[in-house]
């Protein structure tokens, strides 16, 4: 019952800025990979930064069921429920007894 959510993993393409530097392209150049059967839960609450502008950062945590590995990188974003979240740090791939991946966990951050 826990692993019923659908997400999109968004991987940026590469664009070149006016100075010739490569930068991530989150628009038309981004790859979108649908994934079903994961669990995304609130993690760590939310914080607000009102010094320069009103910003709310909400923490989320993505879990996969036993035996499910994802092609998820720390440079990716995750879309779910009409919101976009950044992968925050390394993706934890927990080893299974006997080899392979037991499950993965990833911290996500929504900045609104």
Buried (B, 14 or more C-beta within 10 A) or exposed (E): EEBEBEBBBBBBEEBEEEEEEEEBEBEEEBEEEEBEEBBBEEBEEEEEEEEEEEEEBBBBBBBBEEEBBBEBEEEBBBBBEEEBBBBBEEBEBEEEEEEEBBBBBBBBBBEE
